[in-house]
Amino acid sequence: MPSQRTKLPPSRRLRGPDSDRILAIWNPMSSRGPGDPSMLGERDSPDPSARDVFGPYEKLLADGWRLSSVSAVLRDPDGEASVVLCVNLDRTPLEQAAAILFAFGAPSVARPEALFEQDWNERVQHIVGT
């Protein structure tokens, strides 16, 4: 179960594909910051013919928080990878909204007949509909 945390706007990071370092970060969801290893791994610049957008995919933080992430390789005018932009979104509010909508769309409590015993139109609709 994730620890309690304040809901934040999406976190955004710019990572240098050649330097393997975080160049900038906005609304961090972890203690990492500019200059820290980007964790992209040591490799050559992304292949110019490869896909440039990855995701959305799931990420899990150390405290159990689930994120949806999208990463995009941004290229210079010559087609060389310039930076990798990563956007992380806290999924908790979306999952809570989905649970509410699911519960509302699939009622699990019996219909309260006391509310409908005098409503002949509702009774007819209920009988015809079953």
C-alpha positions as CSV (number, residue, x, y, z in Angstrom):
1,M,0.0,0.0,0.0
2,P,1.5,3.4,-1.0
3,S,2.3,5.8,1.8
4,Q,0.2,8.9,2.2
5,R,1.5,11.7,0.0
6,T,0.3,15.0,-1.3
7,K,-1.0,14.8,-4.9
8,L,1.3,16.6,-7.2
9,P,1.0,17.8,-10.8
10,P,2.9,15.6,-13.3
11,S,6.6,15.3,-12.8
12,R,8.7,16.2,-15.8
13,R,12.4,15.4,-16.4
14,L,14.8,16.3,-19.2
15,R,17.6,13.7,-19.5
16,G,20.7,13.9,-21.6
17,P,20.9,10.7,-23.8
18,D,24.7,11.1,-24.1
19,S,25.5,12.3,-20.6
20,D,23.3,9.8,-18.7
21,R,22.4,12.7,-16.4
22,I,19.1,14.5,-15.4
23,L,19.4,18.0,-17.0
24,A,16.3,19.5,-15.4
25,I,13.3,18.4,-13.3
26,W,9.9,20.0,-12.5
27,N,7.6,18.7,-9.7
28,P,9.9,15.9,-8.6
29,M,8.3,12.8,-7.1
30,S,11.6,11.5,-5.8
31,S,14.7,12.9,-4.3
32,R,16.6,12.9,-7.6
33,G,17.6,16.2,-9.2
34,P,19.6,17.9,-11.9
35,G,23.0,16.3,-12.3
36,D,21.9,12.9,-10.9
37,P,22.3,9.8,-13.1
38,S,19.3,9.6,-15.4
39,M,19.3,5.8,-15.3
40,L,18.9,5.6,-19.0
41,G,22.0,3.5,-19.1
42,E,25.2,3.9,-21.0
43,R,24.6,3.6,-24.7
44,D,25.0,5.4,-28.0
45,S,22.4,8.0,-28.9
46,P,19.0,6.6,-29.7
47,D,18.8,5.3,-33.3
48,P,17.4,8.0,-35.6
49,S,15.1,5.4,-37.2
50,A,13.8,4.1,-33.8
51,R,10.5,5.1,-32.2
52,D,10.7,8.4,-30.4
53,V,7.7,8.1,-28.0
54,F,7.4,5.3,-25.4
55,G,4.3,4.8,-23.3
56,P,2.3,5.3,-21.4
57,Y,3.9,2.6,-19.3
58,E,3.6,1.9,-15.6
59,K,6.3,2.8,-13.1
60,L,6.4,2.0,-9.4
61,L,8.2,4.2,-6.9
62,A,10.0,2.8,-3.8
63,D,7.1,3.8,-1.6
64,G,4.6,1.8,-3.6
65,W,3.2,4.8,-5.6
66,R,2.1,3.8,-9.1
67,L,2.8,6.2,-11.9
68,S,1.9,6.4,-15.6
69,S,4.9,7.5,-17.6
70,V,5.6,8.6,-21.2
71,S,9.1,9.2,-22.5
72,A,9.9,11.0,-25.7
73,V,13.2,11.5,-27.6
74,L,13.4,15.1,-28.7
75,R,15.7,15.6,-31.7
76,D,17.7,18.5,-33.1
77,P,17.2,19.8,-36.7
78,D,19.7,17.2,-37.9
79,G,17.8,14.3,-36.4
80,E,20.2,13.7,-33.5
81,A,18.8,12.9,-30.1
82,S,19.0,16.1,-28.0
83,V,17.2,15.2,-24.8
84,V,14.7,12.6,-23.5
85,L,11.6,14.2,-22.0
86,C,9.9,12.0,-19.3
87,V,6.5,12.8,-17.9
88,N,5.3,10.9,-14.8
89,L,1.7,11.2,-13.7
90,D,0.4,10.0,-10.3
91,R,-2.3,7.4,-11.2
92,T,-4.0,7.5,-7.7
93,P,-6.7,10.2,-8.6
94,L,-7.5,8.4,-11.8
95,E,-7.7,5.0,-10.1
96,Q,-10.0,6.5,-7.4
97,A,-12.2,8.1,-10.0
98,A,-12.4,4.8,-12.0
99,A,-13.4,3.0,-8.8
100,I,-16.2,5.5,-8.1
101,L,-17.5,5.3,-11.6
102,F,-17.3,1.5,-11.5
103,A,-19.3,1.4,-8.2
104,F,-21.8,3.8,-9.6
105,G,-22.2,1.9,-12.8
106,A,-22.6,-1.5,-11.1
107,P,-24.8,-0.9,-8.0
108,S,-24.5,-3.6,-5.4
109,V,-27.2,-2.5,-3.0
110,A,-30.8,-3.7,-3.5
111,R,-33.3,-1.2,-4.8
112,P,-35.0,0.5,-1.7
113,E,-38.6,-0.4,-2.4
114,A,-39.8,2.1,0.2
115,L,-38.8,4.9,-2.1
116,F,-40.8,3.5,-5.0
117,E,-43.9,1.9,-3.6
118,Q,-46.1,4.9,-4.4
119,D,-44.5,5.6,-7.8
120,W,-46.6,3.6,-10.3
121,N,-44.6,4.8,-13.3
122,E,-41.3,3.5,-11.7
123,R,-43.0,0.2,-10.7
124,V,-44.2,-0.4,-14.3
125,Q,-40.8,0.4,-15.7
126,H,-39.1,-1.9,-13.2
127,I,-41.6,-4.8,-13.9
128,V,-41.4,-4.4,-17.7
129,G,-37.6,-4.1,-17.6
130,T,-37.1,-7.4,-15.7
